[in-house]
Amino acid sequence: MAQTLYSALGNLLVTEVDRRRVRIELQESEEETTSAAVLAIANYEQDLGLE
């Protein structure tokens, strides 16, 4: 029973070992974010007419 389950999961590439076997790497995308402090300073500059 367990062997059947592991085989099915392997076919779905669920485990890290299976992904390494077929050389697939999963990475989270890095989103560019601007910190709240930088946005606040930019807003202050705009309000003061410095920009």
mmCIF file of the N, C-alpha and C atoms, coordinates in Angstrom:
data_MODEL
# 
_entry.id   MODEL 
# 
loop_
_atom_site.group_PDB 
_atom_site.id 
_atom_site.type_symbol 
_atom_site.label_atom_id 
_atom_site.label_alt_id 
_atom_site.label_comp_id 
_atom_site.label_asym_id 
_atom_site.label_entity_id 
_atom_site.label_seq_id 
_atom_site.pdbx_PDB_ins_code 
_atom_site.Cartn_x 
_atom_site.Cartn_y 
_atom_site.Cartn_z 
_atom_site.occupancy 
_atom_site.B_iso_or_equiv 
_atom_site.pdbx_formal_charge 
_atom_site.auth_seq_id 
_atom_site.auth_comp_id 
_atom_site.auth_asym_id 
_atom_site.auth_atom_id 
_atom_site.pdbx_PDB_model_num 
ATOM 1   N N  . MET A 1 1  ? 0.826  -1.194 0.000   1.00 0.00 ? 1  MET A N  1 
ATOM 2   C CA . MET A 1 1  ? 0.000  0.000  0.000   1.00 0.00 ? 1  MET A CA 1 
ATOM 3   C C  . MET A 1 1  ? 0.871  1.258  0.000   1.00 0.00 ? 1  MET A C  1 
ATOM 4   N N  . ALA A 1 2  ? 1.855  1.310  0.899   1.00 0.00 ? 2  ALA A N  1 
ATOM 5   C CA . ALA A 1 2  ? 2.723  2.484  0.989   1.00 0.00 ? 2  ALA A CA 1 
ATOM 6   C C  . ALA A 1 2  ? 3.550  2.644  -0.281  1.00 0.00 ? 2  ALA A C  1 
ATOM 7   N N  . GLN A 1 3  ? 4.016  1.526  -0.823  1.00 0.00 ? 3  GLN A N  1 
ATOM 8   C CA . GLN A 1 3  ? 4.810  1.589  -2.050  1.00 0.00 ? 3  GLN A CA 1 
ATOM 9   C C  . GLN A 1 3  ? 3.999  2.168  -3.202  1.00 0.00 ? 3  GLN A C  1 
ATOM 10  N N  . THR A 1 4  ? 2.732  1.811  -3.284  1.00 0.00 ? 4  THR A N  1 
ATOM 11  C CA . THR A 1 4  ? 1.851  2.335  -4.327  1.00 0.00 ? 4  THR A CA 1 
ATOM 12  C C  . THR A 1 4  ? 1.678  3.838  -4.171  1.00 0.00 ? 4  THR A C  1 
ATOM 13  N N  . LEU A 1 5  ? 1.525  4.278  -2.921  1.00 0.00 ? 5  LEU A N  1 
ATOM 14  C CA . LEU A 1 5  ? 1.370  5.706  -2.654  1.00 0.00 ? 5  LEU A CA 1 
ATOM 15  C C  . LEU A 1 5  ? 2.627  6.473  -3.037  1.00 0.00 ? 5  LEU A C  1 
ATOM 16  N N  . TYR A 1 6  ? 3.795  5.976  -2.628  1.00 0.00 ? 6  TYR A N  1 
ATOM 17  C CA . TYR A 1 6  ? 5.057  6.635  -2.977  1.00 0.00 ? 6  TYR A CA 1 
ATOM 18  C C  . TYR A 1 6  ? 5.278  6.672  -4.480  1.00 0.00 ? 6  TYR A C  1 
ATOM 19  N N  . SER A 1 7  ? 4.893  5.625  -5.162  1.00 0.00 ? 7  SER A N  1 
ATOM 20  C CA . SER A 1 7  ? 5.029  5.575  -6.612  1.00 0.00 ? 7  SER A CA 1 
ATOM 21  C C  . SER A 1 7  ? 4.139  6.632  -7.273  1.00 0.00 ? 7  SER A C  1 
ATOM 22  N N  . ALA A 1 8  ? 2.914  6.766  -6.777  1.00 0.00 ? 8  ALA A N  1 
ATOM 23  C CA . ALA A 1 8  ? 1.998  7.760  -7.337  1.00 0.00 ? 8  ALA A CA 1 
ATOM 24  C C  . ALA A 1 8  ? 2.503  9.172  -7.080  1.00 0.00 ? 8  ALA A C  1 
ATOM 25  N N  . LEU A 1 9  ? 3.007  9.424  -5.880  1.00 0.00 ? 9  LEU A N  1 
ATOM 26  C CA . LEU A 1 9  ? 3.560  10.749 -5.573  1.00 0.00 ? 9  LEU A CA 1 
ATOM 27  C C  . LEU A 1 9  ? 4.792  11.032 -6.422  1.00 0.00 ? 9  LEU A C  1 
ATOM 28  N N  . GLY A 1 10 ? 5.594  10.016 -6.674  1.00 0.00 ? 10 GLY A N  1 
ATOM 29  C CA . GLY A 1 10 ? 6.777  10.179 -7.515  1.00 0.00 ? 10 GLY A CA 1 
ATOM 30  C C  . GLY A 1 10 ? 6.406  10.567 -8.929  1.00 0.00 ? 10 GLY A C  1 
ATOM 31  N N  . ASN A 1 11 ? 5.325  9.993  -9.432  1.00 0.00 ? 11 ASN A N  1 
ATOM 32  C CA . ASN A 1 11 ? 4.868  10.329 -10.777 1.00 0.00 ? 11 ASN A CA 1 
ATOM 33  C C  . ASN A 1 11 ? 4.377  11.765 -10.858 1.00 0.00 ? 11 ASN A C  1 
ATOM 34  N N  . LEU A 1 12 ? 3.907  12.313 -9.733  1.00 0.00 ? 12 LEU A N  1 
ATOM 35  C CA . LEU A 1 12 ? 3.429  13.704 -9.705  1.00 0.00 ? 12 LEU A CA 1 
ATOM 36  C C  . LEU A 1 12 ? 4.542  14.694 -9.384  1.00 0.00 ? 12 LEU A C  1 
ATOM 37  N N  . LEU A 1 13 ? 5.748  14.193 -9.122  1.00 0.00 ? 13 LEU A N  1 
ATOM 38  C CA . LEU A 1 13 ? 6.906  15.011 -8.754  1.00 0.00 ? 13 LEU A CA 1 
ATOM 39  C C  . LEU A 1 13 ? 6.619  15.851 -7.513  1.00 0.00 ? 13 LEU A C  1 
ATOM 40  N N  . VAL A 1 14 ? 5.999  15.227 -6.522  1.00 0.00 ? 14 VAL A N  1 
ATOM 41  C CA . VAL A 1 14 ? 5.634  15.920 -5.292  1.00 0.00 ? 14 VAL A CA 1 
ATOM 42  C C  . VAL A 1 14 ? 6.825  16.044 -4.355  1.00 0.00 ? 14 VAL A C  1 
ATOM 43  N N  . THR A 1 15 ? 7.658  15.041 -4.307  1.00 0.00 ? 15 THR A N  1 
ATOM 44  C CA . THR A 1 15 ? 8.759  15.058 -3.355  1.00 0.00 ? 15 THR A CA 1 
ATOM 45  C C  . THR A 1 15 ? 9.988  15.740 -3.945  1.00 0.00 ? 15 THR A C  1 
ATOM 46  N N  . GLU A 1 16 ? 10.822 16.257 -3.069  1.00 0.00 ? 16 GLU A N  1 
ATOM 47  C CA . GLU A 1 16 ? 12.057 16.924 -3.484  1.00 0.00 ? 16 GLU A CA 1 
ATOM 48  C C  . GLU A 1 16 ? 12.974 15.963 -4.236  1.00 0.00 ? 16 GLU A C  1 
ATOM 49  N N  . VAL A 1 17 ? 13.046 14.742 -3.800  1.00 0.00 ? 17 VAL A N  1 
ATOM 50  C CA . VAL A 1 17 ? 13.908 13.738 -4.442  1.00 0.00 ? 17 VAL A CA 1 
ATOM 51  C C  . VAL A 1 17 ? 13.471 13.518 -5.886  1.00 0.00 ? 17 VAL A C  1 
ATOM 52  N N  . ASP A 1 18 ? 12.171 13.431 -6.119  1.00 0.00 ? 18 ASP A N  1 
ATOM 53  C CA . ASP A 1 18 ? 11.674 13.215 -7.483  1.00 0.00 ? 18 ASP A CA 1 
ATOM 54  C C  . ASP A 1 18 ? 11.980 14.413 -8.376  1.00 0.00 ? 18 ASP A C  1 
ATOM 55  N N  . ARG A 1 19 ? 11.858 15.622 -7.826  1.00 0.00 ? 19 ARG A N  1 
ATOM 56  C CA . ARG A 1 19 ? 12.173 16.813 -8.633  1.00 0.00 ? 19 ARG A CA 1 
ATOM 57  C C  . ARG A 1 19 ? 13.657 16.866 -8.951  1.00 0.00 ? 19 ARG A C  1 
ATOM 58  N N  . ARG A 1 20 ? 14.498 16.471 -8.008  1.00 0.00 ? 20 ARG A N  1 
ATOM 59  C CA . ARG A 1 20 ? 15.943 16.439 -8.273  1.00 0.00 ? 20 ARG A CA 1 
ATOM 60  C C  . ARG A 1 20 ? 16.283 15.394 -9.324  1.00 0.00 ? 20 ARG A C  1 
ATOM 61  N N  . ARG A 1 21 ? 15.574 14.279 -9.285  1.00 0.00 ? 21 ARG A N  1 
ATOM 62  C CA . ARG A 1 21 ? 15.831 13.196 -10.237 1.00 0.00 ? 21 ARG A CA 1 
ATOM 63  C C  . ARG A 1 21 ? 15.600 13.667 -11.670 1.00 0.00 ? 21 ARG A C  1 
ATOM 64  N N  . VAL A 1 22 ? 14.602 14.491 -11.893 1.00 0.00 ? 22 VAL A N  1 
ATOM 65  C CA . VAL A 1 22 ? 14.334 15.000 -13.237 1.00 0.00 ? 22 VAL A CA 1 
ATOM 66  C C  . VAL A 1 22 ? 14.890 16.410 -13.431 1.00 0.00 ? 22 VAL A C  1 
ATOM 67  N N  . ARG A 1 23 ? 15.650 16.872 -12.441 1.00 0.00 ? 23 ARG A N  1 
ATOM 68  C CA . ARG A 1 23 ? 16.347 18.162 -12.487 1.00 0.00 ? 23 ARG A CA 1 
ATOM 69  C C  . ARG A 1 23 ? 15.397 19.346 -12.662 1.00 0.00 ? 23 ARG A C  1 
ATOM 70  N N  . ILE A 1 24 ? 14.364 19.360 -11.836 1.00 0.00 ? 24 ILE A N  1 
ATOM 71  C CA . ILE A 1 24 ? 13.433 20.484 -11.800 1.00 0.00 ? 24 ILE A CA 1 
ATOM 72  C C  . ILE A 1 24 ? 13.656 21.211 -10.482 1.00 0.00 ? 24 ILE A C  1 
ATOM 73  N N  . GLU A 1 25 ? 13.844 22.524 -10.547 1.00 0.00 ? 25 GLU A N  1 
ATOM 74  C CA . GLU A 1 25 ? 13.985 23.322 -9.344  1.00 0.00 ? 25 GLU A CA 1 
ATOM 75  C C  . GLU A 1 25 ? 12.834 24.309 -9.270  1.00 0.00 ? 25 GLU A C  1 
ATOM 76  N N  . LEU A 1 26 ? 12.213 24.368 -8.112  1.00 0.00 ? 26 LEU A N  1 
ATOM 77  C CA . LEU A 1 26 ? 11.134 25.317 -7.894  1.00 0.00 ? 26 LEU A CA 1 
ATOM 78  C C  . LEU A 1 26 ? 11.670 26.482 -7.083  1.00 0.00 ? 26 LEU A C  1 
ATOM 79  N N  . GLN A 1 27 ? 11.390 27.681 -7.535  1.00 0.00 ? 27 GLN A N  1 
ATOM 80  C CA . GLN A 1 27 ? 11.832 28.873 -6.831  1.00 0.00 ? 27 GLN A CA 1 
ATOM 81  C C  . GLN A 1 27 ? 10.675 29.842 -6.730  1.00 0.00 ? 27 GLN A C  1 
ATOM 82  N N  . GLU A 1 28 ? 10.613 30.531 -5.586  1.00 0.00 ? 28 GLU A N  1 
ATOM 83  C CA . GLU A 1 28 ? 9.604  31.556 -5.430  1.00 0.00 ? 28 GLU A CA 1 
ATOM 84  C C  . GLU A 1 28 ? 10.059 32.801 -6.186  1.00 0.00 ? 28 GLU A C  1 
ATOM 85  N N  . SER A 1 29 ? 9.107  33.454 -6.817  1.00 0.00 ? 29 SER A N  1 
ATOM 86  C CA . SER A 1 29 ? 9.458  34.673 -7.536  1.00 0.00 ? 29 SER A CA 1 
ATOM 87  C C  . SER A 1 29 ? 9.730  35.793 -6.541  1.00 0.00 ? 29 SER A C  1 
ATOM 88  N N  . GLU A 1 30 ? 10.680 36.622 -6.885  1.00 0.00 ? 30 GLU A N  1 
ATOM 89  C CA . GLU A 1 30 ? 11.029 37.744 -6.022  1.00 0.00 ? 30 GLU A CA 1 
ATOM 90  C C  . GLU A 1 30 ? 10.346 38.998 -6.569  1.00 0.00 ? 30 GLU A C  1 
ATOM 91  N N  . GLU A 1 31 ? 9.417  39.492 -5.797  1.00 0.00 ? 31 GLU A N  1 
ATOM 92  C CA . GLU A 1 31 ? 8.698  40.684 -6.212  1.00 0.00 ? 31 GLU A CA 1 
ATOM 93  C C  . GLU A 1 31 ? 9.455  41.922 -5.741  1.00 0.00 ? 31 GLU A C  1 
ATOM 94  N N  . GLU A 1 32 ? 9.512  42.890 -6.615  1.00 0.00 ? 32 GLU A N  1 
ATOM 95  C CA . GLU A 1 32 ? 10.135 44.144 -6.218  1.00 0.00 ? 32 GLU A CA 1 
ATOM 96  C C  . GLU A 1 32 ? 9.140  44.930 -5.383  1.00 0.00 ? 32 GLU A C  1 
ATOM 97  N N  . THR A 1 33 ? 9.552  45.274 -4.198  1.00 0.00 ? 33 THR A N  1 
ATOM 98  C CA . THR A 1 33 ? 8.688  46.059 -3.332  1.00 0.00 ? 33 THR A CA 1 
ATOM 99  C C  . THR A 1 33 ? 9.432  47.294 -2.878  1.00 0.00 ? 33 THR A C  1 
ATOM 100 N N  . THR A 1 34 ? 8.705  48.345 -2.730  1.00 0.00 ? 34 THR A N  1 
ATOM 101 C CA . THR A 1 34 ? 9.267  49.585 -2.228  1.00 0.00 ? 34 THR A CA 1 
ATOM 102 C C  . THR A 1 34 ? 8.804  49.746 -0.793  1.00 0.00 ? 34 THR A C  1 
ATOM 103 N N  . SER A 1 35 ? 9.742  50.020 0.101   1.00 0.00 ? 35 SER A N  1 
ATOM 104 C CA . SER A 1 35 ? 9.389  50.097 1.512   1.00 0.00 ? 35 SER A CA 1 
ATOM 105 C C  . SER A 1 35 ? 8.478  51.295 1.770   1.00 0.00 ? 35 SER A C  1 
ATOM 106 N N  . ALA A 1 36 ? 7.735  51.205 2.844   1.00 0.00 ? 36 ALA A N  1 
ATOM 107 C CA . ALA A 1 36 ? 6.797  52.266 3.221   1.00 0.00 ? 36 ALA A CA 1 
ATOM 108 C C  . ALA A 1 36 ? 7.544  53.561 3.513   1.00 0.00 ? 36 ALA A C  1 
ATOM 109 N N  . ALA A 1 37 ? 8.751  53.471 4.075   1.00 0.00 ? 37 ALA A N  1 
ATOM 110 C CA . ALA A 1 37 ? 9.527  54.669 4.386   1.00 0.00 ? 37 ALA A CA 1 
ATOM 111 C C  . ALA A 1 37 ? 9.910  55.421 3.113   1.00 0.00 ? 37 ALA A C  1 
ATOM 112 N N  . VAL A 1 38 ? 10.309 54.692 2.089   1.00 0.00 ? 38 VAL A N  1 
ATOM 113 C CA . VAL A 1 38 ? 10.689 55.327 0.824   1.00 0.00 ? 38 VAL A CA 1 
ATOM 114 C C  . VAL A 1 38 ? 9.476  55.991 0.189   1.00 0.00 ? 38 VAL A C  1 
ATOM 115 N N  . LEU A 1 39 ? 8.339  55.338 0.237   1.00 0.00 ? 39 LEU A N  1 
ATOM 116 C CA . LEU A 1 39 ? 7.117  55.922 -0.321  1.00 0.00 ? 39 LEU A CA 1 
ATOM 117 C C  . LEU A 1 39 ? 6.693  57.167 0.453   1.00 0.00 ? 39 LEU A C  1 
ATOM 118 N N  . ALA A 1 40 ? 6.822  57.131 1.780   1.00 0.00 ? 40 ALA A N  1 
ATOM 119 C CA . ALA A 1 40 ? 6.445  58.285 2.599   1.00 0.00 ? 40 ALA A CA 1 
ATOM 120 C C  . ALA A 1 40 ? 7.337  59.478 2.284   1.00 0.00 ? 40 ALA A C  1 
ATOM 121 N N  . ILE A 1 41 ? 8.624  59.256 2.160   1.00 0.00 ? 41 ILE A N  1 
ATOM 122 C CA . ILE A 1 41 ? 9.551  60.348 1.843   1.00 0.00 ? 41 ILE A CA 1 
ATOM 123 C C  . ILE A 1 41 ? 9.245  60.920 0.471   1.00 0.00 ? 41 ILE A C  1 
ATOM 124 N N  . ALA A 1 42 ? 8.955  60.056 -0.486  1.00 0.00 ? 42 ALA A N  1 
ATOM 125 C CA . ALA A 1 42 ? 8.614  60.526 -1.833  1.00 0.00 ? 42 ALA A CA 1 
ATOM 126 C C  . ALA A 1 42 ? 7.341  61.369 -1.791  1.00 0.00 ? 42 ALA A C  1 
ATOM 127 N N  . ASN A 1 43 ? 6.362  60.964 -1.000  1.00 0.00 ? 43 ASN A N  1 
ATOM 128 C CA . ASN A 1 43 ? 5.123  61.741 -0.867  1.00 0.00 ? 43 ASN A CA 1 
ATOM 129 C C  . ASN A 1 43 ? 5.377  63.087 -0.224  1.00 0.00 ? 43 ASN A C  1 
ATOM 130 N N  . TYR A 1 44 ? 6.226  63.130 0.822   1.00 0.00 ? 44 TYR A N  1 
ATOM 131 C CA . TYR A 1 44 ? 6.574  64.394 1.467   1.00 0.00 ? 44 TYR A CA 1 
ATOM 132 C C  . TYR A 1 44 ? 7.269  65.336 0.487   1.00 0.00 ? 44 TYR A C  1 
ATOM 133 N N  . GLU A 1 45 ? 8.200  64.814 -0.274  1.00 0.00 ? 45 GLU A N  1 
ATOM 134 C CA . GLU A 1 45 ? 8.906  65.633 -1.257  1.00 0.00 ? 45 GLU A CA 1 
ATOM 135 C C  . GLU A 1 45 ? 7.937  66.189 -2.291  1.00 0.00 ? 45 GLU A C  1 
ATOM 136 N N  . GLN A 1 46 ? 7.010  65.365 -2.714  1.00 0.00 ? 46 GLN A N  1 
ATOM 137 C CA . GLN A 1 46 ? 6.038  65.808 -3.703  1.00 0.00 ? 46 GLN A CA 1 
ATOM 138 C C  . GLN A 1 46 ? 5.137  66.896 -3.112  1.00 0.00 ? 46 GLN A C  1 
ATOM 139 N N  . ASP A 1 47 ? 4.703  66.731 -1.878  1.00 0.00 ? 47 ASP A N  1 
ATOM 140 C CA . ASP A 1 47 ? 3.853  67.728 -1.200  1.00 0.00 ? 47 ASP A CA 1 
ATOM 141 C C  . ASP A 1 47 ? 4.588  69.049 -1.017  1.00 0.00 ? 47 ASP A C  1 
ATOM 142 N N  . LEU A 1 48 ? 5.897  69.002 -0.774  1.00 0.00 ? 48 LEU A N  1 
ATOM 143 C CA . LEU A 1 48 ? 6.684  70.208 -0.582  1.00 0.00 ? 48 LEU A CA 1 
ATOM 144 C C  . LEU A 1 48 ? 7.116  70.848 -1.897  1.00 0.00 ? 48 LEU A C  1 
ATOM 145 N N  . GLY A 1 49 ? 6.878  70.163 -2.981  1.00 0.00 ? 49 GLY A N  1 
ATOM 146 C CA . GLY A 1 49 ? 7.240  70.683 -4.284  1.00 0.00 ? 49 GLY A CA 1 
ATOM 147 C C  . GLY A 1 49 ? 8.730  70.557 -4.577  1.00 0.00 ? 49 GLY A C  1 
ATOM 148 N N  . LEU A 1 50 ? 9.394  69.662 -3.902  1.00 0.00 ? 50 LEU A N  1 
ATOM 149 C CA . LEU A 1 50 ? 10.823 69.463 -4.128  1.00 0.00 ? 50 LEU A CA 1 
ATOM 150 C C  . LEU A 1 50 ? 11.103 68.524 -5.278  1.00 0.00 ? 50 LEU A C  1 
ATOM 151 N N  . GLU A 1 51 ? 10.105 67.886 -5.749  1.00 0.00 ? 51 GLU A N  1 
ATOM 152 C CA . GLU A 1 51 ? 10.304 66.911 -6.812  1.00 0.00 ? 51 GLU A CA 1 
ATOM 153 C C  . GLU A 1 51 ? 9.786  67.420 -8.121  1.00 0.00 ? 51 GLU A C  1 
# 
